[in-house]
Amino acid sequence: MLSFDPKQIVSVTMILFAIIDILGAIPVIIELRQRAGHIQSEKASIVVLVLMVIFLFVGDELLNVIGLDVASFAIAGSLVIFIIAMEMILGIRFFKEEMPEAVSIVPLAFPLIAGAGTMTTLLSLKSQYQTQNILVGIIVNTVFVYLVLKNVKWLERLFGKTGIMVLRKAFGIILLAIAIKLFRTNTHL
């Protein structure tokens, strides 16, 4: 019989909220929306939910089957995040999407929202919390991600062009630091 523990649910929700950092990703989301023309918030949210649930249940096994460890997965995600950060800071585009709809999946849903940090966190949460409580935390965070993605136009108007430019540069540097930290913690240099 499944028993839901409110304390565990709140803990898992807050940990995932901090790792996903959807509020910190707002400038990146605005940048991606400007590039693509729109963000498919429903599609991105569903992909985020599915990726996190699948990784919760079969993450270790999936990586083992394709011969990867969590550290290699995290390093690959850090490189994509590094490139996104460089785009934001330098104003140069490395990702040249032929299909703007794809932006909702890569790089938004993965690796920005449900990236290596989120996936490795889910693997570590499995050892400390009951699965049903982790699932509730995943669902709560996915709803919050959806609300932010759905209201990105409003957020864009709120910040204005100058505010977005300043946020883009500042968060580009923060994102760059996150990418470097993720890379460093997963390499044994």
Backbone as CSV, one residue per row, in Angstrom:
resi,resn,N_x,N_y,N_z,CA_x,CA_y,CA_z,C_x,C_y,C_z
1,MET,0.842,-1.191,0.000,0.000,0.000,0.000,0.886,1.254,0.000
2,LEU,0.542,2.180,-0.862,1.300,3.420,-0.974,0.900,4.401,0.119
3,SER,1.885,4.972,0.747,1.598,6.018,1.727,2.387,7.259,1.335
4,PHE,1.678,8.362,1.262,2.310,9.624,0.891,2.727,10.361,2.153
5,ASP,3.966,10.806,2.170,4.517,11.514,3.312,4.674,12.991,2.924
6,PRO,3.844,13.882,3.490,3.922,15.307,3.131,5.316,15.901,3.320
7,LYS,6.024,15.469,4.357,7.368,16.002,4.619,8.324,15.609,3.491
8,GLN,8.247,14.347,3.066,9.092,13.892,1.953,8.713,14.598,0.651
9,ILE,7.425,14.774,0.429,6.964,15.438,-0.799,7.492,16.865,-0.862
10,VAL,7.405,17.596,0.247,7.903,18.973,0.283,9.418,18.987,0.063
11,SER,10.128,18.086,0.717,11.588,18.031,0.550,11.974,17.758,-0.897
12,VAL,11.378,16.729,-1.493,11.681,16.371,-2.881,11.324,17.521,-3.816
13,THR,10.164,18.118,-3.603,9.708,19.226,-4.449,10.694,20.386,-4.389
14,MET,11.149,20.734,-3.198,12.082,21.855,-3.048,13.451,21.535,-3.645
15,ILE,13.922,20.314,-3.478,15.214,19.917,-4.059,15.146,19.993,-5.582
16,LEU,14.081,19.414,-6.161,13.939,19.451,-7.619,13.748,20.884,-8.122
17,PHE,13.004,21.697,-7.370,12.787,23.092,-7.752,14.122,23.837,-7.834
18,ALA,14.989,23.584,-6.875,16.299,24.246,-6.860,17.174,23.760,-8.014
19,ILE,17.125,22.469,-8.316,17.951,21.906,-9.385,17.435,22.331,-10.759
20,ILE,16.129,22.247,-10.951,15.545,22.627,-12.245,15.738,24.118,-12.489
21,ASP,15.559,24.931,-11.450,15.761,26.379,-11.496,15.066,27.036,-12.682
22,ILE,13.775,26.778,-12.804,13.011,27.326,-13.918,12.957,28.853,-13.866
23,LEU,12.969,29.435,-12.678,12.965,30.894,-12.576,14.272,31.479,-13.090
24,GLY,15.376,30.827,-12.788,16.677,31.277,-13.281,16.829,31.081,-14.779
25,ALA,16.032,30.175,-15.342,16.104,29.895,-16.778,15.233,30.829,-17.615
26,ILE,14.476,31.727,-16.960,13.566,32.606,-17.699,14.271,33.377,-18.819
27,PRO,15.441,33.981,-18.576,16.093,34.687,-19.696,16.436,33.762,-20.871
28,VAL,16.830,32.528,-20.576,17.142,31.571,-21.631,15.867,31.218,-22.397
29,ILE,14.777,31.007,-21.665,13.498,30.667,-22.285,13.034,31.807,-23.189
30,ILE,13.176,33.042,-22.714,12.797,34.205,-23.534,13.648,34.253,-24.797
31,GLU,14.942,34.012,-24.651,15.853,33.992,-25.809,15.426,32.920,-26.810
32,LEU,15.127,31.723,-26.321,14.708,30.637,-27.200,13.375,30.953,-27.873
33,ARG,12.464,31.586,-27.142,11.174,31.961,-27.720,11.349,32.995,-28.823
34,GLN,12.232,33.972,-28.599,12.485,34.986,-29.622,13.071,34.338,-30.877
35,ARG,13.930,33.365,-30.697,14.563,32.697,-31.826,13.574,31.816,-32.587
36,ALA,12.768,31.067,-31.844,11.867,30.098,-32.470,10.526,30.704,-32.866
37,GLY,10.168,31.833,-32.266,8.870,32.432,-32.543,7.841,32.077,-31.488
38,HIS,7.950,30.894,-30.915,7.063,30.473,-29.827,7.662,29.258,-29.130
39,ILE,7.163,29.017,-27.940,7.552,27.828,-27.172,6.290,26.992,-27.008
40,GLN,6.388,25.721,-27.321,5.253,24.827,-27.125,5.285,24.332,-25.679
41,SER,4.619,25.099,-24.802,4.711,24.834,-23.367,4.156,23.472,-22.982
42,GLU,3.066,23.052,-23.611,2.494,21.741,-23.287,3.459,20.629,-23.681
43,LYS,3.979,20.720,-24.901,4.906,19.700,-25.406,6.163,19.633,-24.541
44,ALA,6.762,20.788,-24.243,7.972,20.827,-23.426,7.712,20.254,-22.037
45,SER,6.576,20.603,-21.429,6.244,20.121,-20.079,6.028,18.614,-20.062
46,ILE,5.357,18.103,-21.085,5.126,16.652,-21.160,6.453,15.919,-21.326
47,VAL,7.340,16.454,-22.171,8.650,15.825,-22.371,9.445,15.840,-21.070
48,VAL,9.407,16.976,-20.349,10.094,17.071,-19.057,9.557,16.016,-18.091
49,LEU,8.237,15.920,-17.989,7.609,14.946,-17.085,8.006,13.513,-17.456
50,VAL,7.884,13.174,-18.731,8.197,11.822,-19.189,9.673,11.492,-18.951
51,LEU,10.562,12.412,-19.295,11.996,12.175,-19.080,12.313,11.929,-17.611
52,MET,11.749,12.759,-16.732,12.051,12.601,-15.306,11.489,11.295,-14.755
53,VAL,10.267,10.931,-15.146,9.661,9.691,-14.638,10.427,8.480,-15.166
54,ILE,10.748,8.477,-16.452,11.503,7.359,-17.014,12.860,7.237,-16.319
55,PHE,13.536,8.368,-16.155,14.860,8.316,-15.538,14.777,7.887,-14.078
56,LEU,13.701,8.253,-13.398,13.521,7.826,-12.009,13.495,6.305,-11.912
57,PHE,12.778,5.669,-12.842,12.597,4.219,-12.764,13.713,3.418,-13.435
58,VAL,14.230,3.910,-14.555,15.195,3.096,-15.303,16.475,3.849,-15.664
59,GLY,16.760,4.938,-14.976,17.927,5.757,-15.309,19.236,5.009,-15.269
60,ASP,19.509,4.354,-14.150,20.764,3.602,-14.021,20.868,2.510,-15.077
61,GLU,19.780,1.745,-15.235,19.775,0.639,-16.189,19.932,1.147,-17.616
62,LEU,19.253,2.245,-17.949,19.317,2.818,-19.291,20.737,3.254,-19.632
63,LEU,21.382,3.933,-18.699,22.759,4.360,-18.930,23.694,3.161,-19.052
64,ASN,23.470,2.124,-18.236,24.297,0.917,-18.307,24.151,0.197,-19.645
65,VAL,22.906,0.144,-20.157,22.643,-0.539,-21.428,23.416,0.117,-22.563
66,ILE,23.466,1.448,-22.578,24.187,2.122,-23.658,25.651,2.392,-23.290
67,GLY,26.070,1.842,-22.167,27.473,1.902,-21.783,27.939,3.248,-21.263
68,LEU,27.039,3.992,-20.650,27.403,5.299,-20.092,27.276,5.288,-18.578
69,ASP,28.075,6.118,-17.946,27.900,6.341,-16.523,27.269,7.727,-16.333
70,VAL,26.822,7.986,-15.128,26.158,9.259,-14.833,27.096,10.432,-15.083
71,ALA,28.374,10.261,-14.780,29.338,11.356,-14.969,29.460,11.738,-16.444
72,SER,29.517,10.763,-17.342,29.604,11.053,-18.779,28.347,11.769,-19.258
73,PHE,27.220,11.327,-18.766,25.932,11.947,-19.098,25.920,13.404,-18.632
74,ALA,26.412,13.637,-17.426,26.452,14.991,-16.868,27.410,15.888,-17.656
75,ILE,28.547,15.341,-18.074,29.510,16.126,-18.854,28.917,16.520,-20.202
76,ALA,28.219,15.607,-20.855,27.574,15.927,-22.137,26.556,17.052,-21.955
77,GLY,25.747,16.965,-20.910,24.781,18.028,-20.621,25.462,19.352,-20.320
78,SER,26.602,19.286,-19.622,27.316,20.519,-19.282,27.845,21.218,-20.529
79,LEU,28.242,20.452,-21.527,28.749,21.049,-22.771,27.640,21.780,-23.529
80,VAL,26.449,21.185,-23.557,25.317,21.849,-24.222,24.963,23.131,-23.478
81,ILE,24.924,23.071,-22.151,24.627,24.257,-21.347,25.707,25.319,-21.546
82,PHE,26.967,24.893,-21.658,28.079,25.809,-21.907,27.864,26.573,-23.221
83,ILE,27.470,25.859,-24.257,27.247,26.500,-25.561,26.079,27.486,-25.492
84,ILE,25.003,27.111,-24.814,23.864,28.028,-24.650,24.319,29.285,-23.921
85,ALA,25.125,29.123,-22.873,25.630,30.270,-22.108,26.485,31.173,-22.983
86,MET,27.337,30.587,-23.799,28.180,31.389,-24.686,27.331,32.165,-25.689
87,GLU,26.263,31.543,-26.170,25.340,32.253,-27.065,24.762,33.478,-26.377
88,MET,24.353,33.305,-25.126,23.733,34.401,-24.381,24.719,35.530,-24.126
89,ILE,25.944,35.186,-23.777,26.947,36.193,-23.416,27.465,36.921,-24.654
90,LEU,27.790,36.156,-25.688,28.438,36.733,-26.863,27.461,37.187,-27.949
91,GLY,26.219,36.722,-27.860,25.248,37.085,-28.886,25.486,36.369,-30.210
92,ILE,26.191,35.246,-30.162,26.471,34.450,-31.361,25.635,33.180,-31.288
93,ARG,25.090,32.763,-32.416,24.288,31.545,-32.429,25.105,30.356,-32.889
94,PHE,25.160,29.343,-32.036,25.799,28.085,-32.393,24.739,27.073,-32.820
95,PHE,23.597,27.102,-32.094,22.486,26.220,-32.432,21.700,26.877,-33.553
96,LYS,21.712,26.253,-34.708,20.950,26.770,-35.833,19.841,25.765,-36.116
97,GLU,18.706,25.988,-35.510,17.577,25.074,-35.643,16.909,25.242,-37.007
98,GLU,16.746,24.123,-37.706,16.014,24.158,-38.962,14.518,24.137,-38.692
99,MET,14.121,23.497,-37.598,12.715,23.427,-37.236,12.524,24.124,-35.895
100,PRO,11.910,25.314,-35.887,11.727,26.041,-34.631,10.959,25.254,-33.565
101,GLU,10.101,24.312,-33.990,9.335,23.516,-33.010,10.253,22.678,-32.142
102,ALA,11.411,22.318,-32.688,12.349,21.462,-31.954,12.937,22.161,-30.734
103,VAL,12.917,23.498,-30.697,13.464,24.251,-29.565,12.742,23.870,-28.272
104,SER,11.467,23.522,-28.354,10.706,23.138,-27.164,11.251,21.859,-26.536
105,ILE,11.882,21.026,-27.358,12.426,19.770,-26.850,13.914,19.930,-26.537
106,VAL,14.715,20.254,-27.553,16.158,20.464,-27.368,16.455,21.885,-27.807
107,PRO,17.018,22.714,-27.005,17.647,22.470,-25.714,16.763,22.781,-24.508
108,LEU,15.465,23.126,-24.711,14.649,23.575,-23.580,14.309,22.438,-22.612
109,ALA,13.511,21.460,-23.065,13.116,20.375,-22.163,14.336,19.581,-21.711
110,PHE,15.219,19.311,-22.669,16.458,18.609,-22.363,17.571,19.282,-23.137
111,PRO,18.647,19.724,-22.535,19.098,19.486,-21.177,18.830,20.641,-20.208
112,LEU,18.141,21.719,-20.654,18.008,22.881,-19.779,17.145,22.597,-18.551
113,ILE,15.949,22.043,-18.747,15.046,21.804,-17.613,15.294,20.417,-17.017
114,ALA,15.147,19.397,-17.819,15.375,18.024,-17.343,16.730,17.560,-17.844
115,GLY,17.763,18.174,-17.331,19.120,17.873,-17.787,19.853,16.935,-16.862
116,ALA,21.145,16.926,-17.041,22.000,16.010,-16.284,21.896,16.238,-14.778
117,GLY,21.814,17.506,-14.352,21.694,17.796,-12.922,20.416,17.231,-12.341
118,THR,19.317,17.419,-13.067,18.025,16.896,-12.620,18.051,15.373,-12.578
119,MET,18.613,14.762,-13.626,18.625,13.299,-13.696,19.495,12.680,-12.600
120,THR,20.661,13.239,-12.377,21.508,12.690,-11.317,20.886,12.916,-9.948
121,THR,20.184,14.029,-9.781,19.468,14.286,-8.520,18.387,13.239,-8.308
122,LEU,17.650,12.904,-9.363,16.605,11.880,-9.242,17.196,10.544,-8.813
123,LEU,18.353,10.206,-9.360,18.995,8.941,-8.976,19.379,8.944,-7.495
124,SER,19.852,10.085,-7.005,20.231,10.141,-5.585,18.998,10.213,-4.678
125,LEU,17.919,10.842,-5.147,16.692,10.904,-4.338,16.099,9.514,-4.112
126,LYS,16.269,8.622,-5.097,15.740,7.262,-4.982,16.260,6.543,-3.750
127,SER,17.475,6.876,-3.340,18.053,6.184,-2.187,17.588,6.771,-0.852
128,GLN,16.936,7.950,-0.894,16.561,8.613,0.347,15.055,8.753,0.562
129,TYR,14.278,8.699,-0.526,12.840,8.965,-0.435,12.048,7.866,-1.127
130,GLN,10.773,7.739,-0.720,9.900,6.750,-1.335,9.504,7.224,-2.730
131,THR,9.399,6.267,-3.650,9.145,6.570,-5.065,7.882,7.397,-5.274
132,GLN,6.802,7.071,-4.580,5.550,7.809,-4.785,5.693,9.276,-4.382
133,ASN,6.499,9.554,-3.367,6.717,10.943,-2.945,7.579,11.694,-3.965
134,ILE,8.533,10.998,-4.572,9.348,11.603,-5.633,8.468,11.921,-6.838
135,LEU,7.562,11.005,-7.169,6.649,11.234,-8.300,5.794,12.483,-8.087
136,VAL,5.283,12.666,-6.877,4.482,13.863,-6.581,5.357,15.113,-6.744
137,GLY,6.591,15.062,-6.255,7.513,16.189,-6.415,7.784,16.499,-7.877
138,ILE,7.917,15.467,-8.698,8.127,15.644,-10.141,6.910,16.327,-10.769
139,ILE,5.724,15.874,-10.402,4.488,16.434,-10.973,4.324,17.900,-10.577
140,VAL,4.559,18.224,-9.310,4.433,19.614,-8.846,5.403,20.515,-9.612
141,ASN,6.638,20.065,-9.782,7.624,20.862,-10.514,7.276,20.997,-11.983
142,THR,6.718,19.949,-12.578,6.315,20.021,-13.982,5.187,21.029,-14.172
143,VAL,4.251,21.074,-13.246,3.161,22.069,-13.317,3.745,23.480,-13.240
144,PHE,4.702,23.693,-12.359,5.321,25.008,-12.230,6.091,25.378,-13.506
145,VAL,6.810,24.412,-14.081,7.517,24.628,-15.355,6.518,25.036,-16.430
146,TYR,5.400,24.322,-16.501,4.362,24.634,-17.491,3.855,26.067,-17.327
147,LEU,3.591,26.472,-16.081,3.075,27.830,-15.836,4.082,28.897,-16.273
148,VAL,5.363,28.672,-16.014,6.382,29.631,-16.446,6.452,29.669,-17.970
149,LEU,6.474,28.498,-18.614,6.560,28.451,-20.079,5.326,29.077,-20.727
150,LYS,4.183,28.838,-20.138,2.927,29.367,-20.693,2.881,30.891,-20.599
151,ASN,3.536,31.461,-19.605,3.487,32.913,-19.381,4.762,33.634,-19.815
152,VAL,5.540,33.031,-20.712,6.811,33.627,-21.110,6.607,34.958,-21.851
153,LYS,5.533,35.099,-22.616,5.267,36.379,-23.313,5.019,37.489,-22.297
154,TRP,4.251,37.185,-21.270,3.967,38.166,-20.218,5.267,38.554,-19.499
155,LEU,6.107,37.561,-19.206,7.385,37.829,-18.552,8.282,38.690,-19.439
156,GLU,8.227,38.441,-20.742,9.010,39.227,-21.699,8.568,40.690,-21.687
157,ARG,7.268,40.920,-21.664,6.750,42.302,-21.587,7.111,42.956,-20.261
158,LEU,7.073,42.171,-19.192,7.384,42.682,-17.862,8.818,43.207,-17.790
159,PHE,9.767,42.449,-18.339,11.172,42.838,-18.278,11.549,43.893,-19.309
160,GLY,10.882,43.920,-20.459,11.220,44.875,-21.515,12.511,44.477,-22.225
161,LYS,12.803,45.143,-23.362,13.988,44.782,-24.162,15.291,44.974,-23.395
162,THR,15.440,46.105,-22.726,16.675,46.375,-21.988,16.834,45.402,-20.830
163,GLY,15.762,45.171,-20.094,15.806,44.232,-18.975,16.170,42.835,-19.424
164,ILE,15.619,42.409,-20.559,15.920,41.077,-21.087,17.387,40.984,-21.481
165,MET,17.912,42.059,-22.116,19.311,42.048,-22.525,20.241,41.933,-21.310
166,VAL,19.936,42.706,-20.260,20.745,42.657,-19.041,20.632,41.278,-18.390
167,LEU,19.405,40.770,-18.264,19.197,39.440,-17.684,19.899,38.361,-18.503
168,ARG,19.823,38.485,-19.828,20.436,37.490,-20.698,21.943,37.403,-20.456
169,LYS,22.603,38.534,-20.373,24.052,38.544,-20.145,24.382,38.020,-18.744
170,ALA,23.639,38.492,-17.744,23.904,38.075,-16.360,23.662,36.572,-16.186
171,PHE,22.528,36.095,-16.685,22.230,34.676,-16.536,23.087,33.823,-17.455
172,GLY,23.589,34.399,-18.535,24.536,33.682,-19.378,25.793,33.349,-18.595
173,ILE,26.265,34.306,-17.813,27.457,34.079,-16.987,27.161,33.049,-15.897
174,ILE,25.981,33.153,-15.283,25.594,32.171,-14.262,25.485,30.780,-14.879
175,LEU,24.866,30.695,-16.045,24.718,29.417,-16.736,26.085,28.845,-17.113
176,LEU,26.992,29.711,-17.518,28.354,29.301,-17.842,29.037,28.706,-16.606
177,ALA,28.858,29.365,-15.468,29.440,28.866,-14.214,28.833,27.519,-13.831
178,ILE,27.525,27.357,-14.032,26.862,26.078,-13.738,27.426,24.980,-14.636
179,ALA,27.607,25.296,-15.924,28.149,24.312,-16.866,29.555,23.891,-16.454
180,ILE,30.373,24.862,-16.064,31.750,24.558,-15.660,31.760,23.734,-14.374
181,LYS,30.902,24.077,-13.420,30.826,23.318,-12.166,30.391,21.881,-12.438
182,LEU,29.368,21.725,-13.288,28.877,20.394,-13.633,29.986,19.578,-14.309
183,PHE,30.751,20.227,-15.177,31.867,19.569,-15.858,32.955,19.163,-14.859
184,ARG,33.324,20.115,-13.998,34.403,19.857,-13.019,34.057,18.755,-12.027
185,THR,32.811,18.758,-11.546,32.443,17.761,-10.540,32.320,16.358,-11.141
186,ASN,32.228,16.268,-12.457,32.087,14.952,-13.094,33.331,14.506,-13.829
187,THR,34.395,15.299,-13.758,35.679,14.878,-14.314,36.641,14.705,-13.147
188,HIS,37.570,13.850,-13.315,38.498,13.568,-12.241,39.858,14.183,-12.567
189,LEU,39.843,15.506,-12.757,41.079,16.216,-13.109,41.753,16.753,-11.883
